[in-house]
Amino acid sequence: MLLDTASLYFRAYFGVPDTVRAPDGTPVNAVRGLLDFIARLVQDHRPDDLVACMDFDWRPGWRVELIPTYKAHRVAEATPAGVPDEEEVPDTLSPQVPVIDAVLDAVGIARVGAAGYEADDVIGTLTARATGPVDIVTGDRDLYQLVDDARAVRVLYPVKGVGTLQVVDESVLREKYGVDGRGYADLATLRGDPSDGLPGVPGIGEKTAAKLLAAHGDLAGIIAAAEDRASRITPAQRRRLLEARPYLAVAPRVVAVAPDVALPPVDPALPWAPRDPEALAALAERWGLGGSLQRLLTTLRR
């Protein structure tokens, strides 16, 4: 089981009241909400291995270089040259992230990230390396591109918390989007994604993109058809695709999840007891983790 950790703690932050606080009054709703999420996931799905995949760089420079608008609207404010962009996040969430890191480490849940890459890329790499079934828990549709029935890779998409998850396999993708996992990245490239600052091809939405992929196989086939005056692509679609060639030349690399990121060694096995009980006890007292931490530890022991 691979967790898109930031996706889950954002969801916890907005789903758990900020009246959930540490003894000193600091909000810990994202911390406690994430611990409850993990406990529920382990209880319901019983994975042998679990990795909390982290965003060490939420807006990698190499993606921005290819498409400057990539996640540009999420930057809190202009920053001086050479200073990393800061993602605009709620003021009471940012201080909780180091606490999440420390608690996961003390419990012994594997936590992995890579400089210059997003959690999506960590998930893509671990999925590529996996020799057995993989469940990816995320609220980010970008990871639908990893769905692969032949390798038993599926996405568990939270509908309400993590108690209600939509299991996304190839049949779900075909029914909703008309593509399989491999085709989803091409569809996302054509359609674009305002939430990620990807413009897409103007005038080509999700349904048109799906029809083009059904007719021509993949993005390369669509471009080849647009360049072939004898093809059956409509004049308007041909014009739009040809005008978008500069975007289409770079967007697939931005949209695609990296499958080969260099990652540190990691033991993904779920612990049955805390790795560092003393540190965990201190964190529990300092941050008032109470029942959320105990529910997680009880679930792991079981």
Phi, psi and omega in degrees: 000126181246124182261128167279086196299315181297320177302321183283321181284334170298315180297319178295318182301316182275346181262342181250130183302145180282006171283350174282108190225159174287169179304331180272004177095357179288131177298136176228028183295324178290322180296306183293322178298318179295318179299318177295321177301312183296318178301316181293319179297316180293318180297316186280327189245345175048054177290148173284323182236147178212133179233128172273107184271132191246152171273101173276340174213103186285343180221075186301138182301325182291331175285319179296323179299324180283317178226098185301336180280358184302115179054021184297326182289348180270353180288128185300317179195163180299138181241151181299157179303136178088351178262128182301144175296148176248127180288140179283108180232157180303141185303326183270000176270316185309315181293344181277341184296314176299329178293318176303313180302312184295320181292315179300319180295318181291324176294324181104016175277126183302134181228119189226135173214175180215134179302133178084008182222156178270167177302325178306319183289324175297316179297317179298320181291314180294326177294318179297328182277342189295144178252359179223188181301147180228129170251124179254120182258112184202153171257016183251116182293342179306329184281358173300336180296344180270350182300130184205103182299324183297330180255006180058043175256123180222163177252135172256108187259117182294125176264317176215107188059217172242007176284332177240107183243137171271123177276114183258110173240190185294327180295322178294317180296317181294321181292320186271324187239348181078016181223167171263190182300316181296326180283342185295322180297320177295318178298316180295324178296314181292314184289324187080174181207100181304328182293339177251005180072025178262116187289333185070188176265117182306134178086356179244104179267192186298314183293317178295319178300317180297320179294319178296320179292322177297324183279328190237003170092302182204182184298319179299320179294323179294316180296318178299320179293322179295327180279347180264108183297343180273353182287168184267010176297138182293154180304320181294317179294320179301313181298315181298316181293318181292322177293334182268009183304320178301318177294314183293341179286334184245334186300320181304325180289327179289318183287323185294136174283130182292132182259002192219039179286139175287118182242151176290159176301143182214141173257106186278356185299135177293132179282146175267344177219156182301143177291321182227084185301321182294314179296321181293320178297320179294319178294319181298319180288315183298321188253001177061052186281342169040230187297330181298313180292319181296323178296320178295313182295320178297317180296318180295320180298324181291000000 
